[in-house]
């Protein structure tokens, strides 16, 4: 099975302070290591009159400059899917994942990006509810509003998708990735065996 990683909204408009820059350079280091078979990026775009604009008064990510992928990671994705909501699991993304995986949804997808408490959490939860194991790389995720919001996202996902899918490991080698997969899959087998009895 191909190792797919989804970069959630690593865009100029979300990476604009020292905290987010620190996370960005962890992501760059990860991508430079070429540990994944397929790299997909999602890009959020906002417009005046959107739900976020009308309900929350949030009018950022409306310009092409804000919406652009950060230049440090723009070379890595083979695919880029645009979205206008929190979750990256749009119809286009689901279709793309099926195409990459020979017609079926993949068993698991690695995910990282911005913001942990919003788009990453919604994306991971939607994967979970589709039967895809979301392997959220917490070290490589963050919030443009800082650590408090990032941590809130982790607490929420701990309940929504379970702690087994929150991956704190630093990934430097293919063996590191395999070790994470083996650990998660072994735990999933325990749960599935228990569910059969």
C-alpha positions in Angstrom: 0.0 0.0 0.0 1.3 3.4 -0.9 2.3 5.8 1.9 0.2 8.9 1.3 0.7 12.1 3.2 -1.8 15.0 3.2 -0.5 18.5 3.8 -3.5 20.4 5.2 -3.4 24.1 4.3 0.3 24.9 4.6 -0.4 28.3 3.1 1.0 31.8 3.4 -2.2 33.0 5.3 -1.8 30.4 8.0 2.0 30.6 8.4 2.6 34.1 9.4 4.2 34.2 12.9 7.2 32.7 14.6 5.3 29.8 16.1 3.9 28.7 12.8 7.2 29.2 11.1 8.8 26.8 13.5 6.2 24.1 12.6 6.7 24.9 8.9 10.4 24.2 9.0 9.7 20.8 10.7 7.4 20.1 7.8 10.1 21.1 5.3 12.6 18.9 7.0 10.2 16.0 6.8 9.4 16.5 3.1 13.1 16.8 2.2 13.6 13.2 3.5 11.3 11.8 0.8 9.6 9.3 3.1 6.2 9.1 1.4 5.1 7.7 -2.0 2.4 10.3 -2.6 2.2 13.9 -1.3 -1.1 15.8 -1.5 -1.7 19.3 -0.5 -5.0 21.0 0.3 -5.6 24.7 -0.1 -8.3 26.7 1.7 -9.8 29.7 0.0 -12.2 32.2 1.5 -14.4 34.7 -0.1 -16.4 37.7 1.1 -19.8 36.4 2.1 -18.6 32.9 3.0 -20.0 31.3 6.2 -16.8 32.2 8.0 -17.1 35.8 6.9 -20.9 36.0 7.7 -20.9 34.0 10.9 -17.5 34.9 12.4 -16.4 38.0 10.7 -13.2 36.2 9.5 -12.1 37.6 6.1 -8.6 36.2 5.8 -7.4 33.8 3.1 -9.3 35.9 0.5 -6.3 36.9 -1.7 -4.2 34.7 -4.0 -1.1 35.6 -2.0 -2.7 34.4 1.3 -4.0 31.3 -0.4 -0.8 30.2 -2.0 1.1 27.3 -0.6 4.2 28.3 1.3 7.1 28.4 -1.3 9.2 26.2 0.9 6.8 23.2 0.4 5.3 24.1 -3.0 7.6 21.7 -4.9 6.6 18.6 -3.0 2.9 17.9 -3.6 2.1 15.8 -6.7 -1.5 16.9 -6.3 -3.3 20.0 -4.8 -7.0 20.0 -3.9 -8.7 23.3 -3.2 -11.5 23.6 -0.6 -13.8 26.3 0.9 -14.5 24.6 4.2 -12.6 23.2 7.2 -12.2 19.6 6.0 -9.9 18.6 3.2 -12.0 15.5 2.6 -14.0 17.0 -0.3 -15.5 14.9 -3.1 -12.4 15.7 -5.2 -10.1 14.5 -2.5 -12.0 11.3 -1.9 -11.9 10.6 -5.7 -8.2 11.3 -5.8 -7.5 9.0 -2.9 -9.5 6.2 -4.6 -7.6 6.8 -7.9 -4.2 6.7 -6.1 -5.2 3.5 -4.3 -6.6 1.5 -7.2 -10.2 2.3 -6.8 -10.6 1.8 -3.0 -10.1 4.2 -0.2 -6.7 3.7 1.4 -6.4 2.0 4.8 -4.5 4.9 6.3 -3.4 8.4 5.4 -0.7 10.5 7.2 -1.9 14.1 7.8 -0.3 17.3 9.1 -0.6 21.0 8.7 -2.7 24.0 9.9 -4.7 24.6 12.0 -4.7 21.7 14.3 -7.9 22.7 16.1 -9.8 23.4 12.8 -8.9 22.0 9.5 -6.6 19.2 10.6 -9.1 18.0 13.2 -12.0 18.2 10.8 -10.0 16.4 8.1 -8.9 13.6 10.5 -12.4 13.2 11.8 -13.9 12.9 8.3 -11.2 10.3 7.4 -12.1 8.4 10.5 -15.8 8.4 9.7 -15.0 7.2 6.2 -13.0 4.2 7.5 -9.6 5.7 6.7 -7.1 5.6 9.6 -5.9 9.2 10.0 -2.3 9.2 11.2 -2.0 12.8 12.4 1.6 13.9 12.8 1.3 16.2 15.7 4.9 17.4 15.7 4.4 18.7 12.2 1.0 20.4 12.9 0.2 23.7 14.5 -2.1 26.6 14.7 -1.5 30.2 13.5 -3.1 31.2 16.8 -0.4 29.5 18.8 0.2 26.5 21.1 -3.0 26.9 23.1 -5.2 26.3 20.1 -2.9 23.5 18.8 -3.2 21.7 22.1 -6.9 22.2 22.2 -7.0 20.5 18.8 -5.0 17.6 20.1 -7.4 17.2 23.1 -10.4 17.2 20.8 -8.9 14.7 18.4 -7.9 12.4 21.3 -11.7 12.1 21.9 -12.9 12.2 18.3 -10.5 9.7 16.7 -8.5 8.2 19.6 -5.0 8.7 20.9 -3.6 5.8 18.7 -3.9 8.1 15.6 -2.1 11.0 17.2 1.5 10.4 16.2 4.1 12.4 18.2 7.2 10.7 16.6 9.9 12.6 14.8 10.2 10.9 11.4 13.7 10.9 9.9 14.0 7.6 8.1 11.8 5.1 6.2 12.3 2.8 9.3 10.7 5.5 11.5 7.6 5.5 9.3 7.4 1.7 9.2 7.7 1.6 13.0 4.8 4.0 13.4 2.7 1.9 10.9 3.6 -1.3 12.6 2.6 0.1 16.0 -0.7 1.5 14.9 -1.7 -1.6 12.9 -0.8 -3.9 15.8 -3.1 -1.9 18.1 -5.8 -1.9 15.5 -5.6 -5.7 15.3 -6.1 -5.9 19.1 -9.2 -3.7 18.9 -10.6 -5.6 15.9 -10.1 -8.9 17.6 -11.8 -7.6 20.8 -14.7 -6.4 18.7 -15.2 -9.9 17.2 -15.8 -11.3 20.7 
